[in-house]
Amino acid sequence: MRDYTVEFTEIDRLILESYKTLLDGLGDYLGYGYELVLHSLENLDSSVIKIINGYHTGRKEGAPITDLALCMLNKLERNRGKDFSVYFTKNKNGEPIKAATIIIRGEKNKAIGLLCMNFYLNTGFADIISNFISPERAEKTITDENFVQNTDELIQSAVKKTKFTVNADSKILPSLKNKETVARLYRQGIFELKDAVVKTAKCMGISKNTVYMHIRSLQSSEKS
């Protein structure tokens, strides 16, 4: 098996560094049953540069690469065309795992790291479900996500939902409802979309100049 230790450029290091946030997000989303490991191929003796839920194997940052990770890397490099592999295995305690190894490539398409995901199949169902319904996670709940086919549909859907919410709020004066609707759409980032002002104005039944006026007012208050 070849030596996979590679010489890194600064860009290679930045690419790998960016994956650390990805692991944090995946770990928070997937929950306790998943061990997520980010390996750097710059130094195989201390290849683990980020690990989530490392208690599954007792590993910490600075741990060396495993023989299985090297084997999967070798296999993927020999069979170019797919930079990932999903498979079933067991840890040293005989616990069943569904695993995935994904190659991370840097400059000149060279392999610079591995993202490894291990799901422990013995994880209790209650533990899996608690990640999605646990009360302490309730504050992370956000509004419904709009799955649409194009930006026109996205804008129309956002305006419709926002107008309904604003109009149903009796604490907002009727004269301020359009202003509040535009403000909420602005905070949602809707006006980053192409022609959003014109399309929003049409959906709301007001002029585009009125929408621009409310947006300028919001931008001015942000600067002050």
N, CA and C of each residue as an Amber inpcrd file, in Angstrom:
protein
   672
   0.8480000  -1.1900000   0.0000000   0.0000000   0.0000000   0.0000000
   0.8860000   1.2420000   0.0000000   0.5590000   2.2160000  -0.8220000
   1.4010000   3.4000000  -0.9640000   1.3230000   4.2800000   0.2690000
   2.3000000   5.1590000   0.4150000   2.3260000   6.1350000   1.5000000
   1.4670000   7.3200000   1.0870000   0.4120000   7.6040000   1.8660000
  -0.5170000   8.6610000   1.4800000  -0.1920000  10.0060000   2.1160000
   0.9020000  10.0860000   2.8620000   1.2880000  11.3710000   3.4150000
   1.6020000  12.3190000   2.2620000   0.9430000  13.4830000   2.2380000
   1.1180000  14.4110000   1.1260000   1.5810000  15.7640000   1.6500000
   2.2520000  16.4870000   0.7710000   2.7110000  17.8340000   1.1120000
   1.5840000  18.8140000   0.8340000   1.2110000  19.5720000   1.8520000
   0.0640000  20.4760000   1.7540000   0.4900000  21.8750000   1.3230000
  -0.4110000  22.5240000   0.6040000  -0.2960000  23.9570000   0.3520000
  -1.1900000  24.6700000   1.3600000  -1.0910000  25.9790000   1.4080000
  -1.9430000  26.7400000   2.3320000  -3.4140000  26.5800000   1.9510000
  -3.6900000  26.4860000   0.6600000  -5.0760000  26.2990000   0.2060000
  -5.6070000  24.9480000   0.6570000  -4.7610000  23.9150000   0.6040000
  -5.1750000  22.5910000   1.0760000  -5.5990000  22.6660000   2.5480000
  -4.8270000  23.3760000   3.3440000  -5.1450000  23.4850000   4.7700000
  -6.4460000  24.2480000   4.9820000  -6.6680000  25.2800000   4.1800000
  -7.9090000  26.0550000   4.2990000  -9.1210000  25.2080000   3.9050000
  -8.9490000  24.3740000   2.8810000 -10.0430000  23.4970000   2.4550000
 -10.4220000  22.5540000   3.5880000  -9.4330000  21.9100000   4.1840000
  -9.7140000  20.9910000   5.2890000 -10.3040000  21.7240000   6.4850000
  -9.7970000  22.9050000   6.7700000 -10.2990000  23.6870000   7.9050000
 -11.7870000  23.9950000   7.7400000 -12.1980000  24.2310000   6.4970000
 -13.6050000  24.5640000   6.2480000 -14.5320000  23.3980000   6.5610000
 -13.9990000  22.1820000   6.5270000 -14.8220000  21.0080000   6.8040000
 -15.1390000  20.8590000   8.2920000 -14.4140000  21.5540000   9.1500000
 -14.6660000  21.4350000  10.5810000 -16.0500000  21.9520000  10.9410000
 -16.4580000  23.0360000  10.3130000 -17.8020000  23.5600000  10.5440000
 -18.8560000  22.5890000  10.0440000 -18.5640000  21.9310000   8.9090000
 -19.4850000  20.9180000   8.3850000 -19.6940000  19.8150000   9.4110000
 -18.6200000  19.3590000  10.0470000 -18.7510000  18.3000000  11.0550000
 -19.5700000  18.7620000  12.2510000 -19.3570000  20.0020000  12.6740000
 -20.1410000  20.5320000  13.7910000 -21.6350000  20.5210000  13.4550000
 -21.9580000  20.9680000  12.2450000 -23.3570000  21.0010000  11.8310000
 -23.9580000  19.6170000  11.7020000 -23.2180000  18.7000000  11.0620000
 -23.7080000  17.3290000  10.9140000 -23.8780000  16.6500000  12.2640000
 -22.9160000  16.8890000  13.1730000 -22.9970000  16.2710000  14.4890000
 -24.2160000  16.7320000  15.2520000 -24.5040000  18.0210000  15.1800000
 -25.6730000  18.5610000  15.8790000 -26.9620000  18.0460000  15.2630000
 -26.9610000  17.8800000  13.9500000 -28.1660000  17.4250000  13.2550000
 -28.3980000  15.9350000  13.4260000 -27.3680000  15.1330000  13.2620000
 -27.5230000  13.6770000  13.2620000 -27.6370000  13.0940000  14.6680000
 -26.9620000  13.6960000  15.6280000 -27.1210000  13.2320000  17.0010000
 -26.0600000  12.2670000  17.4770000 -26.3690000  11.6320000  18.6210000
 -25.3740000  10.8940000  19.3950000 -24.8920000   9.5920000  18.7520000
 -25.6770000   9.0090000  17.8850000 -25.3160000   7.7000000  17.3390000
 -24.2420000   7.7500000  16.2730000 -23.8820000   8.9420000  15.8420000
 -22.9190000   9.0910000  14.7530000 -21.5740000   9.5860000  15.2680000
 -20.5290000   8.8890000  14.8690000 -19.1790000   9.3820000  15.0830000
 -18.6970000   9.9570000  13.7500000 -18.2790000  11.1980000  13.7750000
 -17.8200000  11.8890000  12.5680000 -16.3530000  12.2500000  12.7430000
 -15.5450000  11.8780000  11.7600000 -14.0990000  12.0650000  11.8790000
 -13.5540000  12.7530000  10.6340000 -12.7540000  13.7780000  10.8520000
 -12.0680000  14.4600000   9.7530000 -10.5810000  14.1370000   9.8410000
 -10.0770000  13.4420000   8.8110000  -8.6660000  13.0540000   8.7620000
  -7.8980000  13.9700000   7.8100000  -6.7100000  14.3610000   8.2240000
  -5.7810000  15.0520000   7.3420000  -4.7220000  14.0510000   6.9020000
  -4.3840000  14.0710000   5.6300000  -3.3540000  13.1680000   5.1060000
  -1.9730000  13.8100000   5.1160000  -1.8720000  14.9590000   5.7860000
  -0.5690000  15.6240000   5.8710000   0.3550000  14.8940000   6.8520000
  -0.2490000  14.3240000   7.8940000   0.5250000  13.5730000   8.8800000
  -0.3340000  12.4220000   9.3890000  -0.0780000  11.2290000   8.9010000
  -0.9270000  10.0870000   9.2330000  -0.8030000   9.6650000  10.6900000
   0.3020000  10.0550000  11.3450000   0.4840000   9.6930000  12.7480000
  -0.4300000  10.4820000  13.6780000  -0.9200000  11.6030000  13.2050000
  -1.8810000  12.3990000  13.9850000  -2.9060000  12.9860000  13.0230000
  -3.5670000  12.0970000  12.2860000  -4.4060000  12.5230000  11.1690000
  -5.7530000  13.1000000  11.5940000  -6.2440000  12.7400000  12.7890000
  -7.5740000  13.2080000  13.2110000  -7.4810000  14.6720000  13.6350000
  -8.0600000  15.5620000  12.8280000  -8.0290000  16.9890000  13.1570000
  -9.3700000  17.4920000  13.6710000 -10.3940000  16.6430000  13.5870000
 -11.7050000  16.9840000  14.1410000 -12.4760000  15.6890000  14.3420000
 -13.1280000  15.5740000  15.5000000 -13.9270000  14.3730000  15.7450000
 -15.1490000  14.7500000  16.5760000 -16.2870000  14.2290000  16.1870000
 -17.5440000  14.4360000  16.9000000 -17.9880000  13.0950000  17.4720000
 -18.4080000  13.1080000  18.7090000 -18.8380000  11.8780000  19.4030000
 -17.7280000  10.8260000  19.4260000 -16.5230000  11.2770000  19.7340000
 -15.3770000  10.3760000  19.7650000 -15.4250000   9.3540000  20.8830000
 -16.3940000   9.4900000  21.8020000 -16.5130000   8.5170000  22.8990000
 -16.8240000   7.1150000  22.3850000 -17.3480000   7.0170000  21.1630000
 -17.6490000   5.6940000  20.6070000 -16.3820000   4.8400000  20.4820000
 -15.2640000   5.4840000  20.1330000 -14.0170000   4.7410000  19.9570000
 -12.9240000   5.2000000  20.9190000 -13.2280000   6.2330000  21.6940000
 -12.2250000   6.7500000  22.6150000 -11.1650000   7.5950000  21.9300000
 -11.3970000   7.9490000  20.6760000 -10.4090000   8.7520000  19.9550000
 -10.5900000  10.2400000  20.2250000  -9.5020000  10.9780000  20.0830000
  -9.5050000  12.4240000  20.2200000  -8.7090000  13.0270000  19.0750000
  -8.7590000  14.3430000  18.9670000  -7.9380000  15.0080000  17.9570000
  -6.4710000  14.6710000  18.1900000  -5.7710000  14.3860000  17.1060000
  -4.3780000  13.9910000  17.2100000  -4.1710000  12.4950000  17.1010000
  -5.2750000  11.7390000  17.0710000  -5.1660000  10.2840000  16.9350000
  -4.6950000   9.9340000  15.5220000  -4.0280000   8.7880000  15.3570000
  -3.5500000   8.3880000  14.0250000  -4.6870000   7.8590000  13.1500000
  -4.4220000   7.7630000  11.8850000  -5.3920000   7.1970000  10.9560000
  -5.5280000   5.6950000  11.2280000  -6.6850000   5.1310000  10.9300000
  -6.8840000   3.6960000  11.1520000  -6.4930000   2.8960000   9.9140000
  -6.2560000   1.6200000  10.1160000  -5.9110000   0.7600000   8.9860000
  -7.0690000   0.6570000   8.0050000  -8.3080000   0.6710000   8.5420000
  -9.4730000   0.5710000   7.6670000  -9.6100000   1.8290000   6.8020000
  -9.3800000   2.9980000   7.4030000  -9.4590000   4.2430000   6.6360000
  -8.4260000   4.2420000   5.5130000  -7.2280000   3.7730000   5.8080000
  -6.1940000   3.6880000   4.7730000  -6.5810000   2.6990000   3.6840000
  -7.1790000   1.5870000   4.1010000  -7.6050000   0.5620000   3.1430000
  -8.6790000   1.1190000   2.2100000  -9.6450000   1.8630000   2.7940000
 -10.7160000   2.4340000   1.9680000 -10.1600000   3.4920000   1.0270000
  -9.2130000   4.3030000   1.5030000  -8.5910000   5.3090000   0.6540000
  -7.8710000   4.6470000  -0.5180000  -7.1310000   3.6100000  -0.2270000
  -6.4060000   2.8760000  -1.2670000  -7.3680000   2.3000000  -2.3050000
  -8.4680000   1.7470000  -1.8210000  -9.4630000   1.1470000  -2.7120000
 -10.0970000   2.2080000  -3.6140000 -10.4450000   3.3570000  -3.0320000
 -11.0890000   4.4150000  -3.8120000 -10.1260000   5.0170000  -4.8360000
  -8.8660000   5.1740000  -4.4470000  -7.8890000   5.7550000  -5.3640000
  -7.5950000   4.8200000  -6.5370000  -7.6840000   3.5230000  -6.2890000
  -7.4460000   2.5520000  -7.3670000  -8.6360000   2.4440000  -8.3070000
  -9.8170000   2.7700000  -7.7950000 -11.0300000   2.6880000  -8.6130000
 -11.6020000   4.0880000  -8.8020000 -10.8710000   4.8940000  -9.5420000
 -11.2640000   6.2820000  -9.7720000 -12.6580000   6.3750000 -10.3900000
 -13.3330000   7.4580000 -10.0890000 -14.6640000   7.6630000 -10.6100000
 -15.6680000   7.8750000  -9.4920000 -15.3380000   7.3890000  -8.3040000
 -16.2070000   7.5900000  -7.1490000 -15.3390000   7.8460000  -5.9350000
 -15.5350000   9.0050000  -5.3150000 -14.6840000   9.3870000  -4.1950000
 -15.3090000   9.0720000  -2.8320000 -16.2120000   8.1240000  -2.7990000
 -16.8040000   7.7560000  -1.5130000 -17.1780000   6.2770000  -1.5300000
 -17.3010000   5.7310000  -0.3360000 -17.7200000   4.3410000  -0.1980000
 -18.5720000   4.2080000   1.0510000 -19.6940000   3.5220000   0.9240000
 -20.5890000   3.2510000   2.0510000 -20.5760000   1.7480000   2.2950000
 -20.3850000   1.3480000   3.5320000 -20.2130000  -0.0750000   3.8180000
 -20.5900000  -0.3790000   5.2640000 -20.7090000  -1.6580000   5.5610000
 -20.9980000  -2.1200000   6.9190000 -19.7560000  -2.7890000   7.4940000
 -19.4920000  -2.5270000   8.7620000 -18.3300000  -3.1070000   9.4200000
 -18.6200000  -3.2620000  10.9050000 -17.6060000  -3.6190000  11.6760000
 -17.7270000  -3.7400000  13.1330000 -16.5220000  -3.0890000  13.7810000
 -16.7240000  -2.5590000  15.0030000 -15.5770000  -2.0140000  15.7180000
 -14.8930000  -3.1220000  16.5050000 -13.8780000  -2.7560000  17.2880000
 -13.0960000  -3.7790000  17.9900000 -13.9030000  -4.5030000  19.0670000
 -15.0530000  -3.9040000  19.4480000 -15.9190000  -4.5540000  20.4310000
 -16.9960000  -5.4140000  19.7770000 -16.9370000  -5.4980000  18.4430000
 -17.9050000  -6.3140000  17.7230000 -19.2310000  -5.6220000  17.4610000
 -19.2930000  -4.3050000  17.7100000 -20.5380000  -3.5810000  17.4820000
 -20.7070000  -3.2670000  15.9960000 -21.9130000  -3.4920000  15.4660000
 -22.1330000  -3.2470000  14.0290000 -22.1900000  -1.7550000  13.7140000
 -21.6140000  -1.3960000  12.5900000 -21.5320000   0.0030000  12.1760000
 -21.8740000   0.1210000  10.6990000 -22.6400000   1.1390000  10.3580000
 -22.7720000   1.5280000   8.9550000 -21.8520000   2.7160000   8.7590000
 -20.8970000   2.5810000   7.8490000 -19.8450000   3.5820000   7.7120000
 -19.8030000   4.1710000   6.3070000 -19.2290000   5.3560000   6.2340000
 -18.9830000   6.0030000   4.9490000 -17.6230000   6.6820000   5.0100000
 -16.8510000   6.5210000   3.9480000 -15.5640000   7.1950000   3.8210000
 -15.6100000   8.0450000   2.5620000 -15.3180000   9.3320000   2.7050000
 -15.3960000  10.2700000   1.5830000 -14.0420000  10.9620000   1.4330000
 -13.4930000  10.9300000   0.2400000 -12.2110000  11.5950000  -0.0150000
 -12.4330000  13.0950000  -0.1660000 -11.5780000  13.8730000   0.4600000
 -11.5670000  15.3250000   0.2910000 -10.3600000  15.6730000  -0.5680000
 -10.6010000  16.4050000  -1.6330000  -9.5060000  16.7270000  -2.5610000
  -9.1430000  18.2040000  -2.4760000  -7.8670000  18.4720000  -2.6590000
  -7.3660000  19.8370000  -2.6070000  -6.8630000  20.2920000  -3.9540000
  -5.7980000  21.0890000  -3.9280000  -5.2380000  21.6020000  -5.1720000
  -4.7440000  20.4600000  -6.0580000  -4.8830000  20.6670000  -7.3440000
  -4.4540000  19.6960000  -8.3550000  -5.1330000  18.3370000  -8.1550000
  -6.3030000  18.3820000  -7.5420000  -7.1490000  17.1960000  -7.3750000
  -6.5080000  16.0960000  -6.5200000  -5.5440000  16.4360000  -5.7040000
  -4.9010000  15.4120000  -4.8670000  -5.7280000  15.1730000  -3.6070000
  -5.7310000  13.9350000  -3.1390000  -6.4330000  13.5940000  -1.9080000
  -5.6890000  14.2150000  -0.7340000  -6.4200000  15.0140000   0.0630000
  -5.7830000  15.6780000   1.2040000  -6.4180000  15.2660000   2.5320000
  -7.5660000  14.6250000   2.4680000  -8.2250000  14.2470000   3.7160000
  -9.3370000  13.2620000   3.4940000  -9.9060000  12.8120000   4.6060000
 -11.0370000  11.8960000   4.5830000 -12.0950000  12.3780000   5.5630000
 -13.3310000  12.3100000   5.1390000 -14.4560000  12.5210000   6.0480000
 -15.0780000  11.1520000   6.2770000 -15.0210000  10.6810000   7.5130000
 -15.5470000   9.3540000   7.8530000 -16.7530000   9.4930000   8.7680000
 -17.8300000   8.7990000   8.4280000 -19.0470000   8.7960000   9.2360000
 -19.3540000   7.3700000   9.6670000 -19.5220000   7.1720000  10.9460000
 -19.8210000   5.8500000  11.4840000 -21.1020000   5.9110000  12.3110000
 -22.1160000   5.1890000  11.8510000 -23.3630000   5.1270000  12.6160000
 -23.4010000   3.8140000  13.3760000 -23.5200000   3.9050000  14.6860000
 -23.5390000   2.7240000  15.5380000 -24.9480000   2.1500000  15.5590000
 -25.0940000   0.9940000  14.9150000 -26.4160000   0.4000000  14.7160000
 -27.0410000  -0.1070000  16.0120000 -26.2620000  -0.1810000  17.0790000
 -26.8180000  -0.5630000  18.3790000 -27.4290000   0.6200000  19.1280000
 -27.3360000   1.8030000  18.5300000 -27.9080000   2.9880000  19.1680000
 -29.4020000   2.7890000  19.3750000 -29.8680000   3.0250000  20.5850000
 -31.2810000   2.8350000  20.8900000 -32.1750000   3.7660000  20.0980000
 -33.3410000   3.2560000  19.7130000 -34.2710000   4.0600000  18.9240000
 -34.6720000   5.3210000  19.6740000 -34.8500000   5.2040000  20.9840000
 -35.2300000   6.3630000  21.7960000 -34.1560000   7.4470000  21.7330000
 -32.8850000   7.0240000  21.7080000 -31.7910000   7.9910000  21.6210000
 -31.7870000   8.7100000  20.2810000 -32.1210000   7.9710000  19.2230000
 -32.1730000   8.5780000  17.8890000 -33.3050000   9.6030000  17.8090000
 -34.4760000   9.1980000  18.2690000 -35.6460000  10.0710000  18.1980000
 -35.4810000  11.3040000  19.0820000 -34.8340000  11.1350000  20.2460000
 -34.7000000  12.2600000  21.1720000 -33.9390000  13.4200000  20.5570000
 -33.1020000  13.1220000  19.5730000 -32.3510000  14.1820000  18.9110000
 -33.2590000  15.1300000  18.1420000 -34.4440000  14.6290000  17.7730000
 -35.3430000  15.4370000  16.9640000 -36.5080000  16.0270000  17.7500000
 -36.8100000  15.4810000  18.9400000 -37.9710000  15.9700000  19.6790000
 -37.6350000  16.4290000  21.0920000 -36.3720000  16.3560000  21.4810000
 -35.9810000  16.7320000  22.8350000 -36.3510000  18.1870000  23.1140000
 -36.9610000  18.4840000  24.2510000 -37.3990000  19.8430000  24.5810000
 -36.2900000  20.8810000  24.5250000 -35.0600000  20.4920000  24.9470000
 -33.9850000  21.4800000  24.9650000 -33.5850000  21.9300000  23.5680000
 -34.0700000  21.2220000  22.5410000 -33.7670000  21.6280000  21.1680000
 -34.8990000  22.4360000  20.5520000 -35.9380000  22.6820000  21.3120000
 -37.1180000  23.3410000  20.7680000 -36.8130000  24.7360000  20.2470000
 -35.8440000  25.4320000  20.8940000 -35.5580000  26.7990000  20.4890000
 -34.9270000  26.8680000  19.1090000 -34.5190000  25.7280000  18.5420000
 -33.8990000  25.7160000  17.2260000 -34.9350000  25.6090000  16.1060000
 -36.2060000  25.4390000  16.4750000 -37.2480000  25.3030000  15.4740000
 -37.4120000  26.6210000  14.7190000 -37.4920000  26.5380000  13.4080000
 -37.6880000  27.7280000  12.5930000 -38.9340000  27.5470000  11.7380000
 -39.2620000  28.5560000  10.9640000 -40.4690000  28.5240000  10.1550000
 -40.3710000  27.4700000   9.0560000 -41.5040000  27.1480000   8.4430000
 -41.5240000  26.1490000   7.3750000 -40.5920000  26.5500000   6.2360000
 -39.9720000  25.5590000   5.6420000 -39.1090000  25.7980000   4.4930000
 -39.9160000  25.6300000   3.2190000 -39.7070000  26.5480000   2.2650000
 -40.4470000  26.4950000   1.0080000 -39.6490000  25.7260000  -0.0410000
 -40.1870000  24.5860000  -0.4840000 -39.5600000  23.8110000  -1.5450000
 -40.3120000  24.1040000  -2.8410000 -39.6670000  24.8490000  -3.7370000
 -40.3390000  25.3300000  -4.9350000 -39.5050000  25.0060000  -6.1690000
 -40.0950000  25.2760000  -7.3390000 -39.4420000  24.9620000  -8.6080000
 -38.6530000  26.1300000  -9.1760000 -39.0190000  27.3730000  -8.7940000
 -38.3320000  28.5500000  -9.3170000 -38.4770000  29.7190000  -8.3500000
 -37.7370000  30.8070000  -8.6140000 -37.7410000  31.9380000  -7.6930000
 -39.0810000  32.6740000  -7.6780000 -39.7970000  32.6840000  -8.8020000
 -41.1210000  33.3160000  -8.8190000 -42.0370000  32.6630000  -7.7930000
 -42.0230000  31.3460000  -7.7950000 -42.8620000  30.5990000  -6.8590000
 -42.3980000  30.8280000  -5.4220000 -41.0930000  30.9230000  -5.2340000
 -40.5470000  31.1600000  -3.9000000 -41.0040000  32.5170000  -3.3650000
 -40.8950000  33.5530000  -4.1880000 -41.3060000  34.8980000  -3.7670000
 -42.7940000  34.9410000  -3.4720000 -43.5990000  34.3630000  -4.3660000
 -45.0470000  34.3550000  -4.1650000 -45.4230000  33.6380000  -2.8770000
 -44.7880000  32.5090000  -2.6150000 -45.0780000  31.7400000  -1.4130000
 -44.6750000  32.5150000  -0.1590000 -43.4940000  33.1420000  -0.2010000
 -43.0130000  33.9030000   0.9550000 -43.9200000  35.0940000   1.2420000
 -44.3110000  35.7990000   0.1960000 -45.1900000  36.9640000   0.3850000
 -46.5450000  36.5360000   0.9450000 -47.0980000  35.4660000   0.3970000
 -48.4010000  34.9850000   0.8460000 -48.3760000  34.6100000   2.3240000
 -47.3580000  33.8440000   2.7410000 -47.2600000  33.4090000   4.1340000
 -47.0240000  34.5850000   5.0670000 -46.1410000  35.4880000   4.6330000
 -45.8130000  36.6370000   5.4870000 -47.0100000  37.5690000   5.6310000
 -47.6960000  37.8390000   4.5350000 -48.8850000  38.6880000   4.6020000
 -49.9350000  38.0880000   5.5180000 -50.1420000  36.7940000   5.4210000
 -51.1440000  36.1210000   6.2650000 -50.7920000  36.2900000   7.7420000
 -49.5090000  36.0780000   8.0720000 -49.0700000  36.1970000   9.4680000
 -49.2340000  37.6210000   9.9800000 -48.8330000  38.5890000   9.1620000
 -48.9200000  39.9960000   9.5660000 -50.3760000  40.4350000   9.7010000
 -51.2110000  40.0700000   8.7420000 -52.6240000  40.4690000   8.7830000
 -53.3690000  39.8400000   9.9570000 -52.8920000  38.6760000  10.3980000
 -53.5510000  37.9970000  11.5150000 -53.1200000  38.5570000  12.8710000
 -52.1070000  39.4130000  12.8670000 -51.5930000  39.9870000  14.1170000
 -52.3310000  41.2890000  14.4110000 -53.2410000  41.2540000  15.3640000
 -54.0630000  42.4270000  15.6930000 -53.2500000  43.5420000  16.3410000
 -52.0470000  43.2270000  16.8100000 -51.2190000  44.2440000  17.4620000
 -50.5510000  45.1730000  16.4490000 -50.5680000  44.7740000  15.1580000
 -49.9830000  45.6200000  14.1110000 -51.0840000  46.4880000  13.5040000
 -50.8890000  47.7820000  13.5340000 -51.8870000  48.6970000  12.9890000
 -52.0780000  48.4510000  11.4890000 -53.3310000  48.5740000  11.0070000
 -53.5940000  48.3490000   9.5740000 -52.6970000  49.1970000   8.6710000
 -52.3950000  50.4260000   9.1010000 -51.5780000  51.3210000   8.2870000
 -50.1140000  50.8980000   8.2090000 -49.7260000  49.9770000   9.0980000
 -48.3280000  49.5390000   9.1410000 -48.1200000  48.1100000   8.6390000
 -49.1940000  47.4840000   8.1980000 -49.0880000  46.0720000   7.8120000
 -48.2040000  45.8590000   6.5800000 -48.3250000  46.7240000   5.5790000
 -47.4700000  46.5750000   4.4030000 -46.0000000  46.7810000   4.7670000
 -45.7390000  47.7920000   5.6080000 -44.3740000  48.0640000   6.0350000
 -43.7970000  46.8710000   6.7970000 -44.6050000  46.2720000   7.6790000
 -44.1490000  45.1270000   8.4570000 -43.9380000  43.9100000   7.5700000
 -44.7940000  43.7370000   6.5750000 -44.6350000  42.6100000   5.6400000
 -43.3200000  42.7280000   4.8840000 -43.0300000  43.9330000   4.3760000
 -41.7700000  44.1500000   3.6570000 -40.5860000  43.9420000   4.5920000
 -40.7080000  44.3950000   5.8400000 -39.6170000  44.2540000   6.8090000
 -39.3170000  42.7810000   7.0610000 -40.3480000  41.9740000   7.2110000
 -40.1290000  40.5440000   7.4740000 -39.5440000  39.8460000   6.2530000
 -39.9930000  40.2220000   5.0700000 -39.4240000  39.6440000   3.8490000
 -37.9620000  40.0550000   3.6980000 -37.6720000  41.2830000   4.0860000
 -36.2880000  41.7780000   4.0300000 -35.3930000  40.9600000   4.9490000
 -35.8700000  40.6800000   6.1610000 -35.0790000  39.9060000   7.1130000
 -34.9260000  38.4570000   6.6670000 -35.8660000  37.9690000   5.8590000
 -35.7690000  36.6070000   5.3250000 -34.7740000  36.5200000   4.1650000
 -34.3610000  37.6850000   3.6510000 -33.4170000  37.6890000   2.5370000
 -34.0710000  37.5820000   1.1720000 -35.3820000  37.7490000   1.1120000
 -36.1050000  37.6070000  -0.1520000 -35.6250000  38.6030000  -1.2010000
 -35.2380000  39.8020000  -0.7600000 -34.8710000  40.8370000  -1.7310000
 -33.4640000  40.6660000  -2.2930000 -32.8090000  39.5810000  -1.8900000
 -31.5350000  39.2210000  -2.5290000 -31.7850000  38.5510000  -3.8750000
 -33.0180000  38.0920000  -4.0970000 -33.3570000  37.4090000  -5.3430000
 -33.5920000  38.4190000  -6.4570000 -33.3190000  38.0040000  -7.6750000
 -33.4540000  38.8820000  -8.8340000 -34.9090000  39.3210000  -9.0180000
 -35.0950000  40.6310000  -9.2300000 -36.4130000  41.2400000  -9.4840000
 -37.3980000  41.0170000  -8.3410000 -36.8850000  40.7530000  -7.1330000
 -37.7710000  40.4480000  -6.0110000 -38.6490000  41.6370000  -5.6300000
 -38.0990000  42.8430000  -5.7490000 -38.8810000  44.0290000  -5.3690000
 -40.1090000  44.1660000  -6.2560000 -39.9110000  44.0600000  -7.5670000
 -41.0240000  44.1980000  -8.5150000 -42.0540000  43.0860000  -8.2970000
 -41.5790000  41.8590000  -8.1060000 -42.4930000  40.7290000  -7.9400000
 -43.2210000  40.7930000  -6.5970000 -42.5400000  41.2660000  -5.5730000
 -43.1870000  41.4250000  -4.2720000 -44.2670000  42.4880000  -4.3340000
 -43.9500000  43.5990000  -4.9880000 -44.9280000  44.6870000  -5.1170000
 -46.1900000  44.2010000  -5.8220000 -45.9950000  43.4120000  -6.8620000
 -47.1400000  42.8830000  -7.6070000 -47.9700000  41.9590000  -6.7360000
 -47.3200000  41.0860000  -5.9680000 -48.0330000  40.1510000  -5.0920000
 -48.7840000  40.8840000  -3.9850000 -48.2100000  41.9910000  -3.5050000
 -48.8280000  42.7280000  -2.4050000 -49.8480000  43.7510000  -2.8840000
 -49.8450000  44.0260000  -4.1820000 -50.7900000  45.0030000  -4.7090000
 -50.3970000  46.4300000  -4.3790000 -49.0850000  46.6880000  -4.2860000
 -48.5900000  48.0300000  -4.0250000 -47.5330000  48.3540000  -5.0660000
 -47.0610000  49.6140000  -5.0900000 -46.0700000  50.0050000  -6.0900000
 -44.6740000  49.5550000  -5.6700000 -43.8220000  49.3920000  -6.6540000
 -42.4380000  49.0030000  -6.3450000 -41.7260000  50.1150000  -5.5860000
 -42.1330000  51.3830000  -5.8480000 -41.5260000  52.5010000  -5.1330000
 -41.8320000  52.4320000  -3.6400000 -43.0130000  51.9430000  -3.2960000
 -43.3660000  51.7890000  -1.8860000 -42.4890000  50.7310000  -1.2320000
 -42.2680000  49.6320000  -1.9430000 -41.4020000  48.5740000  -1.4160000
 -39.9870000  49.1010000  -1.2370000 -39.4880000  49.8380000  -2.2360000
 -38.1490000  50.4160000  -2.1320000 -38.0510000  51.3720000  -0.9450000
 -39.0970000  52.1430000  -0.7330000 -39.1020000  53.0990000   0.3750000
 -38.9660000  52.3790000   1.7160000 -39.7050000  51.2860000   1.8940000
 -39.6310000  50.5340000   3.1420000 -38.2480000  49.8900000   3.3140000
 -37.6830000  49.4050000   2.2200000 -36.3640000  48.7910000   2.2850000
 -35.3050000  49.8220000   2.6690000 -35.3700000  51.0160000   2.0340000
 -34.4050000  52.0730000   2.3570000 -34.5130000  52.4690000   3.8240000
 -35.7370000  52.4980000   4.3320000 -35.9520000  52.8320000   5.7420000
 -35.2940000  51.7910000   6.6500000 -35.4290000  50.5170000   6.2800000
 -34.8120000  49.4390000   7.0580000 -33.2950000  49.5280000   7.0110000
 -32.7630000  49.7660000   5.8290000 -31.3030000  49.8710000   5.6730000
 -30.7370000  51.0490000   6.4350000 -31.5060000  52.1430000   6.4540000
 -31.0710000  53.3400000   7.1690000 -31.0400000  53.0920000   8.6760000
 -32.0440000  52.3750000   9.1780000 -32.0980000  52.0730000  10.6210000
 -30.9850000  51.1160000  11.0380000 -30.5580000  50.2370000  10.1140000
 -29.4660000  49.3170000  10.3910000 -28.1360000  50.0460000  10.5440000
 -27.9690000  51.1100000   9.7660000 -26.7140000  51.8580000   9.7890000
 -26.6140000  52.7900000  10.9970000 -27.7680000  53.1930000  11.5080000
 -27.7600000  54.1600000  12.6040000 -27.4710000  53.5090000  13.9560000
